[in-house]
Amino acid sequence: MRPSNPWLNVALWVILSFTTLFPIYWLFVISVKPAVDLFTTPSVILDTVYWRNYVEVFHDPTLRRYMTNSLIVSTGNAVLCSVLAFMACYALSRYDIGGKENIFFWTITNRMAPAAVFLLPFFLLFTKVFVIGDFKLYDTRIGLILLYSTFNLPFAIWTLRPTIDGIPRELDEAATVDGASTWQTIREVIWPLAKPGLAVTFILIWVFAWNEFLLAATLTSFNARTITTGLSEYVTTTGTEWGKMAAISIFTLIPALIIFSMVQRHIVAGLTFGAVKE
């Protein structure tokens, strides 16, 4: 194998860093410019710093509620899908279930259709069917969590499957010989070994739920609206407030960065788990 060229590595690092960070830099520049300057000077040049966009956005109680809704819905959906996917993968991996490969394929088919196909059925379910007294799933956080699970749970199952299959069954048998019950085996043996895969699954599902717009815009009106739908409120008939939209976008990056930093040490291990077998 030819030795790597250090200058080539540096050049690749610079190019990749530029292509990754430049959009964020451009977004920040737009967020700290007055509306007039956006159309008078090149938008990528940081010539003035105008923090008023951030001040107005930060002190807007409606946007704070949208951000809270997004955090609750995304985290709740990621936790629910990760736990259910873990149990489903364990059952299909450890028990001899007839046609389990067909079951795995069927789960992923639920994600193949575009979300727009399900808008009308879900709208009728949320407003007409799942109604108990005055309670409706429409415009509720729990409604969005369950709704996102319809699309994210199949993906979570397929993401987590290699991790569970990569854990040797001999560990289950050894735990059983030592007197452990099924739940004790899952809690003490399988769950700790599956943490890297669970971390990857959690972060991917969290990002999917955090970025979702179409379903949230259709099945919420005020109480459960998320931050992605809040961005659309700055596009009006009189113009678009690009500075505030950019400031909100910068704010939406912060929770994602925090989540990534919390699970980053598991991501590489989770992506490569089970890739090499003896």
N, C-alpha and C positions, 0 to 999 in steps of 0.2 A: 504494500500500500504506500502510495506516495505521501510524503509528509505535507501537512497543510501549510499553506502560505499565510503567515501572520498578517501581511498587508491585505490579502484578500478577505480574511476574517474581519479586519477592521473596517474595510470598505462595505462589506455586507452588513455589519453591525450599524454603521452610519446610515446606510440606505433604509434598513428595516426600521431603525429608530425614527428617521425622518418621516417615512410613510405612516408610521403608527402615531407619532406625536403631533405631526403638523395639523391634522384636522382638529385636535384638541386645542392647539395654540390658536388656530384661526377662530374657533368658537369663543375662546377667551377674549381675543381681540374685539370681536363683535360685541361681546357682553359689556365691555368697558368703553364703548364709544357712544357719543350722543347720536341721535337719529340723523342729524344733519350731516355729520362727518362720514357716515356710512356710504353716502353717495357723492361725496366731494373728494375724498382721498382713497387710495387703494385700501381695500378692506383688510389686507394682510399686514399692513404697516401699523405698528403700535406707536402712534404719535401723541395721543392723549389718554389719560386714565379717568374714566367717568364712572364713579362707583354708585351713582344714584340708582342704576338699574338693579343692583344687588340689594340696596337698602329698601327699595319699594317692594321687591319680590319677597325679601325676608320678613317684612312687616305685614305682608298680606295674609290674614288669617285663613282665607279660602285655600290658598296654595299650601299652607302648612297642613291643613286638613287633607288635601290631596296627597301630600307626601306621606302623611301618617297612614292613610288608606293603602297606598302602594306598599309601604313597609309591612303592614299587617297581612295584606293579601298575598304578597310574594313569599314572605316567610312562612305563613300558614300553609300555602299550597306546596312549597318545597318540602316542608316537614311531613305533610300528609302523604305526598307522592313518594317520598323516600322510604317512609315506614311501610306503606302498602306494597311498594315495589320489592322491598327487602323480603317481606313475608311471602309474596307471590313467587319470587325467584327461589327462595328456600324450598317451598313446597314442590315446585316443579323440578327442582334439581335433586332433591333427596327422596322423593316418593315416586314410585312407578305408576305414573298417570298415563292412561292410554291417549295417544294422539297429542302429547304435550307439545310437539313441534308445531302442530297445526294451531294449538292455542297461542303459542308465541307469535306465529305469523298473523293470526287473527287480531291480536292486540295492536300490532303496528299498523294494520289496515285502518284502524280507527283514526289514525293521524294523517292518512294519505289525502283525504278530501280537504279542500280549503275551508277555512273557518266560516266564510261567507255563506256556505251551503247550510250551516246549522243556525243561522241567525233567526229566521222565522220560527222554526220549531222551539228553540230555546226561549225566544221571547214569549211564545204562547205558554210554555211550561212555567216560566217564571211569573207570569201575570195571571194565568187562568187555572192552571192545574195545581201547582204546589202552593196552595193558599190555605192558611189556617186562620180563620177569623180575619183580623186586620193585617196579619203577617203575610208578606210575600217575599220570595227570594229576590225579586226585582229591586235593584238599588240597595243591596245589602252586601257587606263584606263576605259573609258566609256563602252567599250566592256566587260571588266571583271565585272564591276558593274552590267550591265544588265544580263550578263551570270549567275552570282551568284544569282541574284534575282529569276531566274527560279527555283532554288532548295531551296533557303532560305525563299522566300515569303510564300510558303505553310506552312513551319514550324512556321513562325512568326504568321500566322493566327491562327493556332491551339494552339500556346502558349498564345496568347493574348485573345482568345475567352472567357475563364472563367472570366477574369477580366471585360470585357465589359458586359457579362451576369450577373455578380454579382452586377452591378450598378442598383439600382431600377429604373424602368420606371417612377415611381411617380416623380422623380426629373426632368425628361424631361417635364412631364405635368405641374409641378409647374413653370418651366421656361417659358413654353409657355403661361401660364395664366398671367405671369408677363410681357408678350409682347416680349419675346426673340424669335428671328428667329432660324431656324435650325442650322445655322452656329454659332450663338451666344451661343446656348445651347451646341454645341460640344466644342466650345472654352472655355466657362466659367464654364461649369458643368462637362461634361464627361471627357475632356482631363485632368484636374487637378486630378480627382479621379482615372484615369487610369495610372497615372505616375509610380506607383510601378510596374505594369505589363509591361508597356512600357520599364522600365529600365531593367527588366529581359530579355525581348525580344531583346532589343538592344544589351546587352552584349553577349547573346548567338549567335546572328547572326554575331556580330563583330568577335567573336572567330572563328566561322565556316569559315568566309571569310579570316581571318588572317592566319589560318592553312592550307588552301586549297593548294594542290600542283599539282594534275594531270591536271586539266583544265588549270591552269596558265602555266604549262610547255608546254602544247600542243598548246595553242592559243596565246602565246606571243613568241617573238624572242629576242628583245633587249629593246625597249623603255618602255614597260609596265611590264617587268618581276618583280616578287615580291621576297621578301626576302627568302621565302621557296624554290623557284627555284634557288636562288643564292647559297644556301647551297650545292646543287648538283654539282656546278662547282668545288668544292674542292675534288671531287671524280674523279681522273684521271687515266689514264693507267699506270702512273708511281708511283701511291700511293695515299693515302688519308691523307689530312692535318687535322688530328683530332683536333689539338689545335685551329686552326682558325675556324673550324666548331663549336667547343664548345664555342668559344668566340662570334661568331655570334648568337648562340642559346641563350646565356645569354643576349645579346642586345635585342633579340626579346621578351624576357620576360618582359622587362621594360615597353613598351607601354601597354601590357595587364594588368600589375599591376596598372598602372595609371588609366586605364579605370575602373577596378574593384573598385579602391578606390573612384572614382567619383560617382559611383552608388550603392555602397555597402549598404547604408542605405535604399535603395528601394528594394533590392533583397529579403530579408526575407518577407517584407510586400507583395511583388508581388507574391512570391511563395505560400503564405497562403491566398491571397485575395479570398474571396468567399468560403473558405473551410468550414466556420461555418455559418449556416443560422438559423434564428429563425423559 
